[in-house]
Amino acid sequence: MSVYLTKNETVSYISVPGNLLYMLKLVKHIAMKKTRSALLFLTVLTLQIAVSCGEGDKELFIKDPIRVGMVIKIKPEFIDEYKKLHADDNPGVRDLLVQANMRNFSIFLHQLDDGNWYEFGYYEYTGDDFEADMEKLSKHPRNIEWLEICDPMQIPLEGYQGWAEMEQVYFNQ
């Protein structure tokens, strides 16, 4: 695909490369100019990407992640140890979570009015097969070992075996 842009009465020739990352950098650079020809270029580029994306190019489209919120109690006597296990300088199973397409994984800790301490977890799943990714993660030896350490520190809510998933009621992009 080729596009001609005019700038200060000169004509520039841009050949759009197949490398998406390069195209996105180019789009960002051109979008900063906010000129009519830049907007035309962005429109043509967007159409070209949409047209050129065949069945094998689904990864070019960025889909919304599945957002997961969850809650579980933690035994107060294990809070310090749990924090150390999840400290930034402890790699734990972070790489396994990334391999399982879990991004922005966060855990929050808070004591509620009932006197119990709770962990509130959040992550975004960005993969294509949630069940398969979770199955693979659950069978990984390092993840099994990690859960053998962490699970005894926690108390599932009544009716649950582990973390209880929460209903998402609000999201602001």
C-alpha positions in Angstrom: 0.0 0.0 0.0 1.3 3.5 -0.8 0.0 6.8 0.4 0.9 10.3 -0.7 0.9 13.1 1.9 1.3 16.8 1.2 3.2 19.0 3.6 4.1 22.6 2.9 3.4 22.1 -0.8 5.8 19.1 -1.0 4.8 15.6 -1.7 6.1 12.7 0.4 5.8 9.1 -0.5 5.2 6.6 2.3 5.1 2.9 1.7 3.4 1.2 4.6 5.5 -1.7 5.8 4.1 -5.1 6.9 5.5 -4.7 10.4 2.6 -3.7 12.6 4.7 -2.2 15.4 6.5 0.1 13.0 3.1 1.1 11.5 1.7 1.9 15.0 4.8 4.1 15.7 4.3 5.8 12.4 0.6 6.3 13.1 1.4 7.9 16.5 3.9 10.2 14.8 1.5 11.2 12.1 -1.5 11.6 14.5 0.5 14.2 16.4 0.4 16.5 13.3 -3.4 16.6 13.3 -3.5 17.8 9.7 -6.1 16.8 7.1 -3.6 14.8 5.1 -2.5 13.0 8.3 -6.1 12.1 9.1 -6.6 10.9 5.6 -3.5 8.7 5.9 -4.7 7.3 9.2 -8.1 6.5 7.7 -6.5 4.7 4.7 -4.1 2.9 7.0 -6.9 1.7 9.2 -8.9 0.4 6.2 -5.8 -1.3 4.9 -5.2 -3.1 8.2 -8.8 -4.2 8.4 -8.8 -5.5 4.8 -5.4 -7.2 5.0 -6.3 -9.1 8.2 -7.3 -12.5 7.1 -8.2 -15.5 9.2 -4.5 -16.0 10.2 -4.0 -12.4 11.3 -6.4 -12.3 14.3 -3.6 -11.2 16.6 -3.6 -7.8 14.9 -6.9 -7.0 16.6 -6.7 -6.0 20.2 -9.6 -7.4 22.1 -10.9 -6.4 25.5 -9.5 -8.6 28.2 -11.6 -10.7 30.6 -11.5 -8.8 33.9 -11.5 -11.1 37.0 -12.0 -9.9 40.5 -11.8 -12.3 43.4 -11.8 -12.5 47.2 -10.6 -14.8 49.9 -9.9 -14.5 53.6 -6.3 -14.7 54.9 -5.3 -15.9 58.4 -3.9 -12.9 60.3 -0.9 -14.9 61.6 0.3 -15.4 57.9 -0.1 -11.8 56.7 3.6 -10.9 57.0 4.8 -14.1 55.4 2.2 -13.7 52.6 3.4 -10.2 51.9 7.1 -11.4 51.7 6.1 -14.1 49.3 4.4 -11.6 47.1 7.0 -8.8 47.4 8.3 -7.3 44.2 11.8 -8.8 44.7 10.3 -12.3 44.8 9.6 -13.7 41.3 7.3 -16.4 42.7 5.2 -17.5 39.8 4.9 -14.2 37.9 6.3 -15.7 34.7 3.7 -18.5 34.9 0.9 -16.0 35.2 2.2 -14.2 32.1 2.4 -17.5 30.2 -1.2 -18.1 31.2 -2.2 -14.8 29.6 -2.9 -13.1 33.0 -1.9 -9.5 33.0 -2.1 -6.7 35.6 -2.4 -9.2 38.4 -2.9 -7.4 41.7 -3.7 -8.5 45.2 -5.0 -6.0 47.8 -5.3 -6.7 51.5 -7.9 -5.2 53.9 -9.4 -5.9 57.3 -13.2 -5.5 57.2 -15.6 -4.5 60.0 -16.2 -8.2 60.8 -12.6 -8.4 62.0 -11.4 -10.7 59.3 -8.6 -9.9 56.8 -9.4 -10.3 53.1 -7.4 -10.5 50.0 -9.0 -8.9 46.9 -7.4 -10.0 43.7 -7.7 -8.7 40.2 -6.3 -9.7 36.8 -7.0 -9.3 33.1 -7.0 -12.5 31.0 -5.9 -11.7 27.4 -5.7 -15.1 25.9 -8.0 -17.0 23.6 -8.7 -20.2 25.6 -9.2 -19.4 29.3 -10.0 -23.1 30.4 -6.9 -24.4 28.6 -4.6 -21.8 30.0 -5.9 -22.3 33.5 -5.6 -26.1 33.2 -2.0 -25.8 32.0 -1.2 -23.4 34.9 -2.8 -25.7 37.4 -0.6 -28.6 36.4 2.7 -26.7 36.3 5.0 -28.1 39.1 6.1 -24.6 40.3 2.5 -23.4 40.5 1.5 -26.5 42.4 4.4 -25.9 44.8 3.4 -22.2 45.1 -0.2 -23.1 46.0 1.0 -25.6 48.6 2.7 -22.7 50.3 -0.1 -20.1 49.9 -3.3 -22.1 50.2 -2.8 -22.9 54.0 -2.6 -19.2 54.7 -6.0 -18.6 53.3 -9.6 -19.3 54.3 -12.1 -19.7 51.4 -15.4 -18.0 51.8 -18.3 -20.3 52.7 -19.3 -22.4 49.8 -16.0 -22.0 47.9 -12.9 -24.2 47.6 -10.5 -21.3 47.0 -10.8 -17.7 45.7 -14.4 -16.6 45.1 -14.9 -14.7 41.9 -16.7 -11.4 42.2 -19.2 -9.9 39.9 -18.0 -6.9 37.9 -20.5 -4.1 38.2 -18.6 -1.2 36.8 -15.7 -0.5 34.5 -14.3 2.8 33.2 -12.0 2.7 30.3 
